[in-house]
Amino acid sequence: TYLIGSSIEKLHFREIRIRESRSRRFPTVNFRTAPRGWRVSDAELVTGSVVVSIDYFKRFLAGLRMLFGGRVSAYESLLDRGRREAILRMKEAAFEAGYNAVINVRIETSRLASSNRKGEGIAGVEILAFGTAVKLAK
């Protein structure tokens, strides 16, 4: 289980890096308003959402780490992957709709379910990235 889960995670990170390199010139900022000099001709809300989970073995190891304290790197990796994927999906939605940039970007994270009957651990998280897609006047 650990090897399969790690392999899937590595493949997902590789795909994320490729997609991030393709979209790095697409401006995505958390400014509340468009920067000076940008003449906005149209705007629309765009979102990107993802639900991710870690494999059972990593969840078990994370549970042990929570007992003894310290960094829970399995969940750090989960959240990093999820945030990056959600932002990419938001940027791709804006680009496909013909927008030039996304401003006022925000990220929300919520726990989906508990991994056991006692309500301990995280079975998965939903991460939502949203912002205002803008078209710039030429």
N, C-alpha and C positions, 0 to 999 in steps of 0.2 A: 504494500500500500504506500509506504513512504517513498519508494523509488518511482512509482507511477505518478504520485502526486507531485513530487519534485520535478519530474520530467515535464508534466503538463504546465506547471508554474514557469519553468524555464522557457518553454515554447511560447507561452503567453507574453512573458517579458520581452522576448526577442521580437515578436510581432508588434508589441507596443513601441519598442525603440524604432522599428522601421517606419511605422505610421507617424510617430512623433517627428522623425527626420523629414518626412514628406510635408508635414503641416507646420514646420517651424517658422515659416515666413507669413503665416496667417496670424495677424495680431489678436491676442487674447489677453485682456487686462482686467484688473479689478477696479479701475477708476470708475467713479459713479457717473461721470459725464465724459463725453468724447473729448480727447485732447484738443488744445487750441490748434486751429488750422485745418481740422477735419470738418468738412461740410457734409453733414449727414442728410441724405435724401429720403431714407426709409429706415424703419427699425421694427424689430419683432423679437418676441421672447423665443429663445431656443433652449433645448434641454438635452442632456445626455444622461442616461441612467444605466446602472449595472448592478447585478446581484452576484456576489462572489462568496465562496466558502473555501475552507481549507479541508484537507483530507482528514480522515479519522485519526491516523497515527499522529499527525502534527497537533491535532486538537487534544489528544491524550497527553502529549509532551507539554503542551501549553498549560494544561490543567495541573501538571506536576510543578511547573515553573510558578504558577500562581500560588501554590501551597508554600513554596520556599522563598518566593520573592525574586525580583530581578526582571530584566527585560524579557518580554514575550515576543521574540523575533518572528515567530510564525504569524502572529496577528499584525505586526508591523508590515511584513511583506504583503499580507492580505489587503491591508488598507492602502498601501502604496500602489499596488496593482489596480485596485478598484478606483482610486482617485484618478490615476492617469488614464484608465479606460473611459471613465465617465467624461472627462474633459475632452478626450479625443472624439468621442461620439457626439458631444455638443458642437465641437469645431466642424466635424464632418457634416452635421445637419445644417449648420449655417452656410458652409461652403456650397453644399448641394442646392440650397435655396437661393444662391446667387449673392450672398452677402460678402462683405469685404473684411469684416472684423467682428469681434465680440467684446463688449465692454460690460462693466459691472458684474463680473463673474463671481458666483457664489457656489459653495459646495456644502451639501447636507449629507450627513451619514446617520443611518439608523440601523439598529440591531434587528434582525429579522425574527430569530427564534432562539430558544435555548437548546443546547445540545443534549441535555438530559432532563429527567423529570424534576430534579431539584431546582431547575432554572439557572444552573451554573454553566458557564462557557457560552461561546457564541457559535451557532451553527452556520450563520452567514450574515452578511451585511448588505444593505442597499446603499449605494452612493449615487447621489443626484447632483449633477453640475448644471447650473443654469445661468443665463446671462442675456444681455440684449444684443442681438445681431444687428449690425448697421451696414447700410449701403452708403458708400461715399459718392458725393456728386463729383462729376469730372470737370 
